[in-house]
Amino acid sequence: MARFLRSISVELKLTSINNGTSFQFQDVPQLKGMFVQGIEAFTFAEVAKTPTQTPVIQDAAKNGILVNLVEDNLVKYENIPYFTLIAADNAGLIREFKNYKVNINKSGVYIGDNTNLTINESVFFTFYYTEKAI
């Protein structure tokens, strides 16, 4: 298991829930130049509200979200089902990466199925990272 030295929570508010809609993360300065070692996602079952007091998506909505992670300008991890990033649903395991340099501004989520989604809910993640490659 990778040694995580730091973590940051990142939310992405869904301002529309139309099928086929994509959302990109806003700037997260703490991740610039860092090496992502792991990522974890949450639903309302684990975290009711984000730090901005936005409700997290319902557990029943987790199957309709896909995650895309970009390195530089290349989509390196495409259409990862959101539910596979939820540690509580996967024996407590955090999805690990080895020294992944995520371009957070170009990464985001895609709504494939809006069943059980509500406008202004958030998808919510924790990124685990290090300053140096390990």
C-alpha positions as a Markdown table, in Angstrom:
| # | Residue | x | y | z |
|---|---|---|---|---|
| 1 | Met | 0.0 | 0.0 | 0.0 |
| 2 | Ala | 1.2 | 3.5 | -0.9 |
| 3 | Arg | 2.1 | 5.9 | 1.9 |
| 4 | Phe | -0.1 | 8.9 | 1.7 |
| 5 | Leu | 1.4 | 12.0 | 3.1 |
| 6 | Arg | -1.4 | 14.5 | 2.3 |
| 7 | Ser | -5.0 | 14.5 | 1.3 |
| 8 | Ile | -7.5 | 17.0 | 0.0 |
| 9 | Ser | -11.2 | 16.8 | -0.5 |
| 10 | Val | -12.6 | 18.0 | -3.8 |
| 11 | Glu | -16.2 | 18.5 | -4.7 |
| 12 | Leu | -17.8 | 19.0 | -8.0 |
| 13 | Lys | -21.3 | 20.6 | -7.9 |
| 14 | Leu | -23.7 | 19.3 | -10.5 |
| 15 | Thr | -25.5 | 22.4 | -11.8 |
| 16 | Ser | -27.3 | 20.3 | -14.5 |
| 17 | Ile | -28.3 | 16.6 | -14.4 |
| 18 | Asn | -28.9 | 16.1 | -18.1 |
| 19 | Asn | -27.7 | 12.8 | -19.4 |
| 20 | Gly | -24.5 | 13.3 | -21.4 |
| 21 | Thr | -23.4 | 16.3 | -19.4 |
| 22 | Ser | -19.7 | 16.6 | -18.5 |
| 23 | Phe | -18.3 | 18.7 | -15.6 |
| 24 | Gln | -14.6 | 19.6 | -15.0 |
| 25 | Phe | -13.0 | 20.1 | -11.7 |
| 26 | Gln | -12.2 | 23.7 | -10.7 |
| 27 | Asp | -8.6 | 24.6 | -9.9 |
| 28 | Val | -7.1 | 22.8 | -6.9 |
| 29 | Pro | -3.7 | 24.5 | -6.3 |
| 30 | Gln | -2.7 | 21.9 | -3.7 |
| 31 | Leu | -2.6 | 19.2 | -6.4 |
| 32 | Lys | -0.4 | 21.1 | -8.9 |
| 33 | Gly | 2.9 | 19.4 | -9.4 |
| 34 | Met | 2.0 | 16.7 | -6.8 |
| 35 | Phe | 1.9 | 13.0 | -7.3 |
| 36 | Val | -1.5 | 11.5 | -6.7 |
| 37 | Gln | -1.2 | 8.1 | -5.0 |
| 38 | Gly | -4.9 | 7.4 | -4.5 |
| 39 | Ile | -8.5 | 8.6 | -4.9 |
| 40 | Glu | -11.7 | 7.9 | -3.0 |
| 41 | Ala | -15.3 | 8.9 | -3.8 |
| 42 | Phe | -18.3 | 9.2 | -1.5 |
| 43 | Thr | -22.1 | 9.2 | -1.6 |
| 44 | Phe | -24.6 | 10.5 | 0.9 |
| 45 | Ala | -24.3 | 7.1 | 2.7 |
| 46 | Glu | -20.7 | 8.0 | 3.8 |
| 47 | Val | -20.7 | 11.8 | 3.8 |
| 48 | Ala | -24.0 | 13.7 | 4.0 |
| 49 | Lys | -22.7 | 17.2 | 3.0 |
| 50 | Thr | -19.5 | 18.6 | 1.6 |
| 51 | Pro | -17.6 | 21.3 | 3.5 |
| 52 | Thr | -19.6 | 23.9 | 1.5 |
| 53 | Gln | -22.8 | 22.3 | 2.9 |
| 54 | Thr | -23.8 | 20.9 | -0.5 |
| 55 | Pro | -25.5 | 17.5 | -0.3 |
| 56 | Val | -23.5 | 14.6 | -1.7 |
| 57 | Ile | -25.2 | 12.5 | -4.4 |
| 58 | Gln | -27.5 | 9.7 | -3.2 |
| 59 | Asp | -26.1 | 6.2 | -3.0 |
| 60 | Ala | -28.7 | 5.2 | -5.6 |
| 61 | Ala | -27.2 | 7.6 | -8.1 |
| 62 | Lys | -23.6 | 6.3 | -8.0 |
| 63 | Asn | -24.1 | 4.0 | -11.0 |
| 64 | Gly | -24.8 | 6.8 | -13.4 |
| 65 | Ile | -21.6 | 8.8 | -13.0 |
| 66 | Leu | -18.3 | 8.2 | -14.8 |
| 67 | Val | -15.0 | 9.7 | -13.9 |
| 68 | Asn | -12.3 | 10.9 | -16.3 |
| 69 | Leu | -8.8 | 11.7 | -15.1 |
| 70 | Val | -6.4 | 13.6 | -17.4 |
| 71 | Glu | -2.6 | 13.7 | -17.3 |
| 72 | Asp | -1.1 | 16.7 | -19.2 |
| 73 | Asn | -3.7 | 16.8 | -22.0 |
| 74 | Leu | -4.3 | 13.0 | -22.3 |
| 75 | Val | -7.2 | 11.3 | -20.8 |
| 76 | Lys | -5.3 | 8.5 | -19.0 |
| 77 | Tyr | -8.2 | 7.0 | -17.0 |
| 78 | Glu | -11.4 | 7.2 | -19.0 |
| 79 | Asn | -15.0 | 6.4 | -17.8 |
| 80 | Ile | -14.1 | 4.9 | -14.4 |
| 81 | Pro | -17.4 | 4.0 | -12.8 |
| 82 | Tyr | -17.9 | 6.3 | -9.8 |
| 83 | Phe | -19.1 | 3.4 | -7.6 |
| 84 | Thr | -15.7 | 1.7 | -8.1 |
| 85 | Leu | -14.0 | 4.6 | -6.3 |
| 86 | Ile | -16.1 | 4.3 | -3.2 |
| 87 | Ala | -14.0 | 2.6 | -0.6 |
| 88 | Ala | -17.0 | 1.8 | 1.6 |
| 89 | Asp | -18.4 | -0.3 | -1.3 |
| 90 | Asn | -15.1 | -2.0 | -2.1 |
| 91 | Ala | -13.9 | -3.6 | 1.1 |
| 92 | Gly | -12.5 | -0.3 | 2.3 |
| 93 | Leu | -9.9 | -0.2 | -0.5 |
| 94 | Ile | -8.9 | 3.2 | -1.9 |
| 95 | Arg | -8.2 | 3.2 | -5.6 |
| 96 | Glu | -4.4 | 3.6 | -5.8 |
| 97 | Phe | -2.2 | 5.1 | -8.4 |
| 98 | Lys | 1.6 | 5.2 | -8.6 |
| 99 | Asn | 2.9 | 8.8 | -8.9 |
| 100 | Tyr | 0.0 | 10.0 | -11.1 |
| 101 | Lys | 0.3 | 13.7 | -12.2 |
| 102 | Val | -3.4 | 14.6 | -12.6 |
| 103 | Asn | -4.3 | 17.7 | -14.6 |
| 104 | Ile | -7.3 | 18.4 | -12.3 |
| 105 | Asn | -8.6 | 21.3 | -14.4 |
| 106 | Lys | -9.1 | 18.9 | -17.4 |
| 107 | Ser | -10.4 | 16.0 | -15.3 |
| 108 | Gly | -14.0 | 15.6 | -14.3 |
| 109 | Val | -17.2 | 13.5 | -14.4 |
| 110 | Tyr | -19.8 | 12.5 | -17.0 |
| 111 | Ile | -23.4 | 11.9 | -16.3 |
| 112 | Gly | -24.4 | 8.7 | -18.1 |
| 113 | Asp | -27.7 | 8.1 | -16.3 |
| 114 | Asn | -29.3 | 10.8 | -14.3 |
| 115 | Thr | -31.7 | 8.5 | -12.3 |
| 116 | Asn | -31.7 | 9.6 | -8.7 |
| 117 | Leu | -29.6 | 12.7 | -9.3 |
| 118 | Thr | -30.8 | 16.1 | -8.1 |
| 119 | Ile | -29.5 | 19.5 | -9.4 |
| 120 | Asn | -27.0 | 21.1 | -7.1 |
| 121 | Glu | -25.9 | 17.9 | -5.4 |
| 122 | Ser | -22.1 | 17.2 | -5.5 |
| 123 | Val | -19.9 | 14.4 | -6.4 |
| 124 | Phe | -17.2 | 14.3 | -3.6 |
| 125 | Phe | -13.7 | 12.9 | -3.6 |
| 126 | Thr | -10.6 | 12.7 | -1.5 |
| 127 | Phe | -7.3 | 12.8 | -3.4 |
| 128 | Tyr | -4.3 | 11.3 | -1.6 |
| 129 | Tyr | -0.9 | 12.7 | -2.7 |
| 130 | Thr | 2.7 | 13.2 | -2.1 |
| 131 | Glu | 5.2 | 15.9 | -3.0 |
| 132 | Lys | 7.8 | 13.5 | -4.3 |
| 133 | Ala | 7.5 | 10.3 | -6.3 |
| 134 | Ile | 7.5 | 7.2 | -4.2 |
